[in-house]
Amino acid sequence: MDSSAIRDAFFSFFEGRGHVRLPSAPLVLKDDPSVLFTSAGMQPLVPYFTGRKQPPAKRIVTVQKVLRTSDIDEVGHDGYHQTFWEMLGNFSIGDYWKSESLQWSWELLTGPFGFDGDRLVATVHTSDDEAYDIWTRQIKLPPHRVFRLGDAANFWTPGPTGLCGPDSEIFIDTGPQPGVPPHACDPSESCGRYVEIWNNVFQQYDRQADGRLVPLSKKNIDTGAGLERITQVLEGVPGDTFRTDLFRPIVEKIEQLAHVAYGGGEADRSIRIVAEHSRAATFLIADGIDPSNEGRGYVLRRLIRRAALHARKLGLQTGSIPQLGLVSVRVMQGHYHELATHRERIVQTLENEEHKFEQTLSSGLDQLNGAIGAARSAGRGGIDGDTAFRLYDTFGFPVEMTRELAGAAGLRVDEGRYRDLLEEQRARSRASAKFSQDAMRFGQFYEHLREREGVRSVFTGYDELGSEGTILWLASTGTSVEEAREGSEVEIVLDRTPFYAEGGGQVGDRGHITTSEGRAMVADTQTPAPDVTVMIGTVVDGVLRVGARAHAEVDAALRRATMRNHTGTHLLHAALRRVLGEEVHQAGSLVHAPNLRFDFTLGRAPTRDELRRVEDEVNAAILANADVHADLVPLQDALASGAQHLFDEKYGAEVRVVQAGPTSRELCGGTHCRATGDVGLLLITKEESVGAGIRRIEAVTGEGALADVRALRERMERAAQTLRVPPERLPEAVEQLAQQRQRVEKELDAARRAGMDTSAVRLVAKAETVDGTRLVVADVGDADAEHLRALSDKVRDQLGSGVVVLGGIRGERAALAVGVTKDLTPRVNADAIVKQVAPIIGGSGGGRPQSATGGGREIARLAEALDAARGIVRDHFDGGRGSA
Ligand code: SER
């Protein structure tokens, strides 16, 4: 079984036992700003466990992408440690309990996964007789293979506080005689004999900040099994995740680029670090993180820079990290569509960050090596904190890297002092920081508002574009305010609002909010916390106060155009699936007023004919003018009815299903036309590839389509006027023109060649002779490098044995070409001459030993450059000293 088969088998095993499959949540949870990254399968489900949100089902199964940073320094030392991995999990929300959970883990492992039951051992908490009995009596594991351990090993909490409880872990026993006592060690010790594969947490408490364990009224099951661990075993490469199909293509790419082999060599550690970190970084970028010096962005920066450092150690060129990112995209995009959607951004971000790092690395390395040398010769045991801080601050050198490199030289780093300096600097920048719309703080602010103040807004915008409401909250320059005056930027929360907040690919609404005392212009609408709609804009008149009655009016023209594009997107999606097949899945979309953009999966380019059929289908649906309506239905029913949905969206228990005509049915929270006819006309304006297996279509509807057709007509009319033909004769006229042009070009070419032949003859006639060798050096006037090359090649071929150096100027550029006959190349080399003299004209160049060209902007120094070239050639022959 490969990793895909394992994911599938896991899903179908638990779906067969009443579980509903949910897609993986992003690595950054919008609803939970308290955690840096999703680090367990249970985290996205916390609102369901606590009862804050209604779960779509009581039994849930997921394969969740997770990132844990605690072990980052361990990555590379062995084949196990990773920062990014995938967690297989089944969850019971107040439903089944220990017996089913343990029994199913066992059945799946020894059944579909085919593990040897004799190689499995389990641990339970010392106090947990119930779990012990399930293992020994129900599953009939021999008692000596069930270990009873304490809190450290068998009590699981996500952090200092949160949902927790005793757990039971399942391990593979890799000992020489599996399962035979006496055991050299127990699974909680790191003797290497036991490998953990699955954890069953019996979640029954909520740990408070003061350490109290508050029992939950409903108990939950949270399990987590490492996909990579299971894949290692089932692919027969236990202990080495880098040999599984998840990593093999990445490792192979590194082997190929660096000319090294993975396995048992000195390069292994660096290969693993580069492979693991480039993959983790790829996922972080796809989930919207940018490298920075703070928080999540810093983790990303560290991953990329550590990968780049080890890439350099392996001798990889700059640019290798983005290439490896692309391999990760290819390997994983089938399961994580966001990778394909954000492919360009991934490459761009990796490229930029690697480049930035390259720039600072060399200067930083010099500094660090200097510091290491100084510390050693002074007999000091370490690098001081000031140096470490300066390296970080000025050269962007992460302290972990300083630690790693200093450590390799046997030195320690004073990290206490480093941290003090860092804190001082952060305090300074905090003090001067202006209002930042930093997404995390923005989210946190409104999440707290929601929790503490119970702030909620009702969305009225499905039915109307203007609504009356009350201002519940105002915030300006980062803090809550009671009023906001003319000129100030403001965030407004109303109890009822028709403004649609950005989501599901549709942009946030714009418009105006008016009270009896003032007016604000809204430029964007966001929903930073569930049911909290925030309108972001500027007070343009008077003053806005909390508590005031307000009229909120969406910019109708923009919104109607956006709705046309949204309904158009649904019709397009349905048509694509009908024409191109079920292989088509949405991979992303952008819906705004000017046009729509739709990304979808397809392993080939659609033909022109197919695209025309798609366009026809959409427009037939528009002309049918069918009803568009939305219903709220339970998630399971919606999925069962085949409604289209996105994998990386989290849905609640009830979902909105939009039906547009008979063929289109999608889960969607967006705003739509009332009938398909409102879309007007849909025209595909562009189709292109945006990555392996992903295509992008851009289209216009309504006024956009009209404008598009009109612009096309005007362009045609203009061209027709220029050619003095009626517009309908334009194609023939252009064809004729093209033929004519080809003819003229041919003639011109022949004339040029004839001209060149004459010039070549003339130049050869002027050749001087130096020590028996013929030398031509000349400024031929108006010429570019291409022209010069052709001419110098001709001259060279007529010289028999000799050297030709030509210069010319075209526009603002000077150019050079050098030719050397073959017999002389052991002594003079055209490439070397150009490299030596091109800098004189402020440029560069090169080529092959017999022919090379160069160019630069300092046209006034061309004569000087030609003299220098002449000098070089003469030196060789006059003095007969070696080669250039
Ligand atoms: N939450 C538990 C863990 O992370 C089981 O899923 O190990």
Residues whose N, C-alpha, C, O or C-beta is under 5 A from the ligand:
A	BS01	LIG	S39 A40 M42 N199 V201 D222 T223 G224
